[in-house]
Amino acid sequence: MKEPKYVVTAVNNLTGEREAISLPHSRWKTEELLVKARRDHARHRRQAAYSLHRMEQVPQGVQQELKFTPPH
């Protein structure tokens, strides 16, 4: 069985929507990224683009969507 993947999510302070702010990683790597994101947020709270960081499991079988618009 495949090891589940996790991402760090946070609330975008401009739109108010929760977004994934990291790529899928193993649990231990995502925990390290979460600690770093929270530390950086505390350091730059006034200019922070994201808040309310959280670790969430990526559902199995879901592919990431790339939002790309080709040049005209």
N, CA, C and O atoms as CSV, one atom per row, in Angstrom:
chain,resi,resn,atom,element,x,y,z
A,1,MET,N,N,0.838,-1.185,0.000
A,1,MET,CA,C,0.000,0.000,0.000
A,1,MET,C,C,0.885,1.251,0.000
A,1,MET,O,O,1.913,1.303,0.675
A,2,LYS,N,N,0.466,2.239,-0.760
A,2,LYS,CA,C,1.214,3.483,-0.864
A,2,LYS,C,C,1.084,4.301,0.419
A,2,LYS,O,O,0.040,4.313,1.071
A,3,GLU,N,N,2.168,4.978,0.756
A,3,GLU,CA,C,2.141,5.869,1.914
A,3,GLU,C,C,1.286,7.096,1.573
A,3,GLU,O,O,1.445,7.667,0.494
A,4,PRO,N,N,0.383,7.513,2.471
A,4,PRO,CA,C,-0.444,8.693,2.177
A,4,PRO,C,C,0.418,9.953,2.103
A,4,PRO,O,O,1.442,10.063,2.778
A,5,LYS,N,N,-0.005,10.878,1.290
A,5,LYS,CA,C,0.699,12.147,1.123
A,5,LYS,C,C,-0.079,13.255,1.835
A,5,LYS,O,O,-1.298,13.179,1.987
A,6,TYR,N,N,0.645,14.275,2.262
A,6,TYR,CA,C,0.058,15.394,2.989
A,6,TYR,C,C,0.526,16.709,2.370
A,6,TYR,O,O,1.593,16.776,1.760
A,7,VAL,N,N,-0.288,17.751,2.534
A,7,VAL,CA,C,0.065,19.095,2.090
A,7,VAL,C,C,-0.185,20.076,3.227
A,7,VAL,O,O,-0.973,19.809,4.135
A,8,VAL,N,N,0.497,21.209,3.163
A,8,VAL,CA,C,0.226,22.308,4.085
A,8,VAL,C,C,-0.793,23.208,3.400
A,8,VAL,O,O,-0.595,23.630,2.261
A,9,THR,N,N,-1.887,23.500,4.105
A,9,THR,CA,C,-2.887,24.420,3.573
A,9,THR,C,C,-2.947,25.646,4.480
A,9,THR,O,O,-2.562,25.591,5.648
A,10,ALA,N,N,-3.435,26.748,3.924
A,10,ALA,CA,C,-3.573,27.983,4.690
A,10,ALA,C,C,-4.660,28.828,4.051
A,10,ALA,O,O,-5.032,28.620,2.896
A,11,VAL,N,N,-5.160,29.781,4.818
A,11,VAL,CA,C,-6.187,30.692,4.331
A,11,VAL,C,C,-5.500,31.877,3.660
A,11,VAL,O,O,-4.656,32.542,4.261
A,12,ASN,N,N,-5.872,32.132,2.407
A,12,ASN,CA,C,-5.356,33.269,1.659
A,12,ASN,C,C,-5.989,34.531,2.245
A,12,ASN,O,O,-7.214,34.650,2.279
A,13,ASN,N,N,-5.169,35.464,2.702
A,13,ASN,CA,C,-5.696,36.669,3.351
A,13,ASN,C,C,-6.374,37.631,2.386
A,13,ASN,O,O,-7.103,38.520,2.827
A,14,LEU,N,N,-6.156,37.479,1.081
A,14,LEU,CA,C,-6.825,38.337,0.109
A,14,LEU,C,C,-8.199,37.797,-0.281
A,14,LEU,O,O,-9.163,38.556,-0.380
A,15,THR,N,N,-8.286,36.487,-0.503
A,15,THR,CA,C,-9.544,35.901,-0.965
A,15,THR,C,C,-10.355,35.251,0.141
A,15,THR,O,O,-11.567,35.086,0.003
A,16,GLY,N,N,-9.700,34.877,1.245
A,16,GLY,CA,C,-10.396,34.206,2.334
A,16,GLY,C,C,-10.607,32.718,2.102
A,16,GLY,O,O,-11.288,32.063,2.891
A,17,GLU,N,N,-10.034,32.173,1.031
A,17,GLU,CA,C,-10.197,30.756,0.711
A,17,GLU,C,C,-8.988,29.957,1.190
A,17,GLU,O,O,-7.866,30.463,1.206
A,18,ARG,N,N,-9.227,28.708,1.581
A,18,ARG,CA,C,-8.140,27.815,1.987
A,18,ARG,C,C,-7.503,27.212,0.742
A,18,ARG,O,O,-8.196,26.705,-0.140
A,19,GLU,N,N,-6.160,27.274,0.680
A,19,GLU,CA,C,-5.418,26.803,-0.479
A,19,GLU,C,C,-4.259,25.929,-0.027
A,19,GLU,O,O,-3.729,26.113,1.069
A,20,ALA,N,N,-3.870,24.988,-0.859
A,20,ALA,CA,C,-2.660,24.208,-0.614
A,20,ALA,C,C,-1.469,25.100,-0.940
A,20,ALA,O,O,-1.403,25.685,-2.021
A,21,ILE,N,N,-0.525,25.204,0.002
A,21,ILE,CA,C,0.642,26.059,-0.229
A,21,ILE,C,C,1.930,25.244,-0.311
A,21,ILE,O,O,3.024,25.808,-0.334
A,22,SER,N,N,1.800,23.926,-0.354
A,22,SER,CA,C,2.975,23.069,-0.539
A,22,SER,C,C,2.615,21.925,-1.478
A,22,SER,O,O,1.440,21.661,-1.736
A,23,LEU,N,N,3.621,21.264,-1.972
A,23,LEU,CA,C,3.414,20.063,-2.773
A,23,LEU,C,C,3.165,18.884,-1.836
A,23,LEU,O,O,3.512,18.964,-0.658
A,24,PRO,N,N,2.580,17.802,-2.321
A,24,PRO,CA,C,2.383,16.615,-1.481
A,24,PRO,C,C,3.723,15.991,-1.064
A,24,PRO,O,O,4.616,15.796,-1.889
A,25,HIS,N,N,3.839,15.683,0.233
A,25,HIS,CA,C,5.034,15.070,0.801
A,25,HIS,C,C,4.624,14.007,1.808
A,25,HIS,O,O,3.441,13.816,2.088
A,26,SER,N,N,5.623,13.320,2.345
A,26,SER,CA,C,5.367,12.374,3.431
A,26,SER,C,C,4.949,13.158,4.681
A,26,SER,O,O,5.108,14.377,4.745
A,27,ARG,N,N,4.420,12.446,5.658
A,27,ARG,CA,C,3.916,13.105,6.868
A,27,ARG,C,C,5.016,13.882,7.599
A,27,ARG,O,O,4.804,15.025,8.002
A,28,TRP,N,N,6.198,13.261,7.772
A,28,TRP,CA,C,7.252,13.927,8.539
A,28,TRP,C,C,7.764,15.174,7.821
A,28,TRP,O,O,8.061,16.177,8.470
A,29,LYS,N,N,7.871,15.127,6.503
A,29,LYS,CA,C,8.339,16.289,5.744
A,29,LYS,C,C,7.300,17.413,5.799
A,29,LYS,O,O,7.657,18.586,5.916
A,30,THR,N,N,6.021,17.056,5.716
A,30,THR,CA,C,4.957,18.065,5.777
A,30,THR,C,C,4.902,18.708,7.155
A,30,THR,O,O,4.642,19.906,7.268
A,31,GLU,N,N,5.145,17.923,8.208
A,31,GLU,CA,C,5.184,18.502,9.556
A,31,GLU,C,C,6.308,19.531,9.672
A,31,GLU,O,O,6.131,20.581,10.289
A,32,GLU,N,N,7.463,19.229,9.079
A,32,GLU,CA,C,8.564,20.193,9.083
A,32,GLU,C,C,8.186,21.467,8.322
A,32,GLU,O,O,8.489,22.572,8.772
A,33,LEU,N,N,7.529,21.314,7.176
A,33,LEU,CA,C,7.098,22.477,6.394
A,33,LEU,C,C,6.069,23.299,7.158
A,33,LEU,O,O,6.078,24.528,7.087
A,34,LEU,N,N,5.182,22.629,7.888
A,34,LEU,CA,C,4.160,23.325,8.666
A,34,LEU,C,C,4.796,24.155,9.785
A,34,LEU,O,O,4.405,25.302,10.003
A,35,VAL,N,N,5.762,23.589,10.485
A,35,VAL,CA,C,6.461,24.325,11.549
A,35,VAL,C,C,7.150,25.556,10.962
A,35,VAL,O,O,7.090,26.640,11.541
A,36,LYS,N,N,7.800,25.387,9.818
A,36,LYS,CA,C,8.484,26.511,9.173
A,36,LYS,C,C,7.494,27.586,8.724
A,36,LYS,O,O,7.757,28.776,8.894
A,37,ALA,N,N,6.357,27.178,8.153
A,37,ALA,CA,C,5.354,28.142,7.690
A,37,ALA,C,C,4.781,28.928,8.868
A,37,ALA,O,O,4.576,30.137,8.765
A,38,ARG,N,N,4.523,28.249,9.984
A,38,ARG,CA,C,3.992,28.943,11.168
A,38,ARG,C,C,5.017,29.902,11.754
A,38,ARG,O,O,4.665,30.994,12.200
A,39,ARG,N,N,6.291,29.496,11.755
A,39,ARG,CA,C,7.354,30.360,12.276
A,39,ARG,C,C,7.491,31.601,11.402
A,39,ARG,O,O,7.611,32.711,11.920
A,40,ASP,N,N,7.474,31.425,10.079
A,40,ASP,CA,C,7.573,32.560,9.161
A,40,ASP,C,C,6.369,33.482,9.299
A,40,ASP,O,O,6.507,34.703,9.219
A,41,HIS,N,N,5.184,32.900,9.505
A,41,HIS,CA,C,3.978,33.716,9.674
A,41,HIS,C,C,4.088,34.577,10.934
A,41,HIS,O,O,3.728,35.753,10.914
A,42,ALA,N,N,4.579,34.002,12.017
A,42,ALA,CA,C,4.716,34.754,13.267
A,42,ALA,C,C,5.711,35.898,13.100
A,42,ALA,O,O,5.555,36.962,13.698
A,43,ARG,N,N,6.729,35.666,12.285
A,43,ARG,CA,C,7.759,36.679,12.067
A,43,ARG,C,C,7.262,37.832,11.194
A,43,ARG,O,O,7.663,38.979,11.395
A,44,HIS,N,N,6.391,37.536,10.227
A,44,HIS,CA,C,5.935,38.539,9.255
A,44,HIS,C,C,4.414,38.666,9.271
A,44,HIS,O,O,3.788,38.743,8.214
A,45,ARG,N,N,3.831,38.688,10.435
A,45,ARG,CA,C,2.372,38.649,10.573
A,45,ARG,C,C,1.658,39.768,9.819
A,45,ARG,O,O,0.618,39.523,9.209
A,46,ARG,N,N,2.181,40.966,9.845
A,46,ARG,CA,C,1.479,42.094,9.215
A,46,ARG,C,C,1.443,41.994,7.691
A,46,ARG,O,O,0.463,42.402,7.069
A,47,GLN,N,N,2.505,41.455,7.085
A,47,GLN,CA,C,2.566,41.353,5.627
A,47,GLN,C,C,2.272,39.938,5.123
A,47,GLN,O,O,2.462,39.666,3.938
A,48,ALA,N,N,1.824,39.048,5.975
A,48,ALA,CA,C,1.643,37.650,5.596
A,48,ALA,C,C,0.528,37.486,4.565
A,48,ALA,O,O,-0.543,38.078,4.693
A,49,ALA,N,N,0.795,36.683,3.553
A,49,ALA,CA,C,-0.200,36.403,2.516
A,49,ALA,C,C,-1.162,35.316,2.966
A,49,ALA,O,O,-2.299,35.262,2.498
A,50,TYR,N,N,-0.712,34.441,3.878
A,50,TYR,CA,C,-1.524,33.310,4.339
A,50,TYR,C,C,-1.552,33.272,5.864
A,50,TYR,O,O,-0.619,33.728,6.525
A,51,SER,N,N,-2.635,32.720,6.412
A,51,SER,CA,C,-2.754,32.534,7.852
A,51,SER,C,C,-3.482,31.224,8.126
A,51,SER,O,O,-3.970,30.579,7.198
A,52,LEU,N,N,-3.557,30.832,9.381
A,52,LEU,CA,C,-4.260,29.620,9.817
A,52,LEU,C,C,-3.746,28.373,9.092
A,52,LEU,O,O,-4.514,27.650,8.457
A,53,HIS,N,N,-2.443,28.135,9.196
A,53,HIS,CA,C,-1.803,26.998,8.544
A,53,HIS,C,C,-2.263,25.682,9.163
A,53,HIS,O,O,-2.511,25.599,10.366
A,54,ARG,N,N,-2.372,24.654,8.318
A,54,ARG,CA,C,-2.848,23.343,8.744
A,54,ARG,C,C,-2.278,22.275,7.808
A,54,ARG,O,O,-2.007,22.538,6.636
A,55,MET,N,N,-2.103,21.070,8.347
A,55,MET,CA,C,-1.663,19.943,7.532
A,55,MET,C,C,-2.881,19.092,7.203
A,55,MET,O,O,-3.662,18.747,8.091
A,56,GLU,N,N,-3.043,18.752,5.921
A,56,GLU,CA,C,-4.178,17.936,5.488
A,56,GLU,C,C,-3.687,16.817,4.589
A,56,GLU,O,O,-2.725,16.975,3.838
A,57,GLN,N,N,-4.369,15.682,4.681
A,57,GLN,CA,C,-4.022,14.531,3.849
A,57,GLN,C,C,-4.601,14.725,2.450
A,57,GLN,O,O,-5.733,15.182,2.291
A,58,VAL,N,N,-3.811,14.372,1.446
A,58,VAL,CA,C,-4.260,14.440,0.054
A,58,VAL,C,C,-5.081,13.185,-0.222
A,58,VAL,O,O,-4.596,12.081,0.026
A,59,PRO,N,N,-6.293,13.314,-0.720
A,59,PRO,CA,C,-7.092,12.120,-1.041
A,59,PRO,C,C,-6.398,11.259,-2.082
A,59,PRO,O,O,-5.789,11.780,-3.016
A,60,GLN,N,N,-6.488,9.931,-1.926
A,60,GLN,CA,C,-5.873,9.006,-2.873
A,60,GLN,C,C,-6.548,9.123,-4.238
A,60,GLN,O,O,-7.766,9.274,-4.323
A,61,GLY,N,N,-5.761,9.054,-5.290
A,61,GLY,CA,C,-6.296,9.066,-6.643
A,61,GLY,C,C,-6.614,10.449,-7.183
A,61,GLY,O,O,-7.130,10.565,-8.295
A,62,VAL,N,N,-6.322,11.499,-6.432
A,62,VAL,CA,C,-6.592,12.857,-6.896
A,62,VAL,C,C,-5.315,13.417,-7.499
A,62,VAL,O,O,-4.262,13.402,-6.862
A,63,GLN,N,N,-5.409,13.907,-8.719
A,63,GLN,CA,C,-4.262,14.522,-9.369
A,63,GLN,C,C,-4.302,16.024,-9.129
A,63,GLN,O,O,-5.366,16.629,-9.003
A,64,GLN,N,N,-3.119,16.600,-9.070
A,64,GLN,CA,C,-3.060,18.036,-8.902
A,64,GLN,C,C,-3.439,18.730,-10.194
A,64,GLN,O,O,-3.134,18.244,-11.284
A,65,GLU,N,N,-4.099,19.855,-10.072
A,65,GLU,CA,C,-4.505,20.645,-11.225
A,65,GLU,C,C,-3.494,21.761,-11.420
A,65,GLU,O,O,-3.220,22.526,-10.496
A,66,LEU,N,N,-2.945,21.855,-12.613
A,66,LEU,CA,C,-2.028,22.937,-12.930
A,66,LEU,C,C,-2.809,24.045,-13.614
A,66,LEU,O,O,-3.422,23.836,-14.661
A,67,LYS,N,N,-2.780,25.219,-13.013
A,67,LYS,CA,C,-3.486,26.364,-13.593
A,67,LYS,C,C,-2.488,27.106,-14.466
A,67,LYS,O,O,-1.682,27.899,-13.981
A,68,PHE,N,N,-2.558,26.836,-15.760
A,68,PHE,CA,C,-1.614,27.408,-16.694
A,68,PHE,C,C,-2.367,27.939,-17.901
A,68,PHE,O,O,-3.185,27.239,-18.498
A,69,THR,N,N,-2.082,29.170,-18.248
A,69,THR,CA,C,-2.652,29.763,-19.445
A,69,THR,C,C,-1.513,30.012,-20.427
A,69,THR,O,O,-0.580,30.754,-20.118
A,70,PRO,N,N,-1.580,29.407,-21.593
A,70,PRO,CA,C,-0.492,29.623,-22.552
A,70,PRO,C,C,-0.470,31.074,-23.035
A,70,PRO,O,O,-1.507,31.737,-23.074
A,71,PRO,N,N,0.713,31.561,-23.400
A,71,PRO,CA,C,0.804,32.934,-23.917
A,71,PRO,C,C,0.023,33.089,-25.232
A,71,PRO,O,O,-0.152,32.125,-25.977
A,72,HIS,N,N,-0.426,34.272,-25.493
A,72,HIS,CA,C,-1.228,34.544,-26.710
A,72,HIS,C,C,-0.371,34.591,-27.926
A,72,HIS,O,O,-0.875,34.807,-29.028
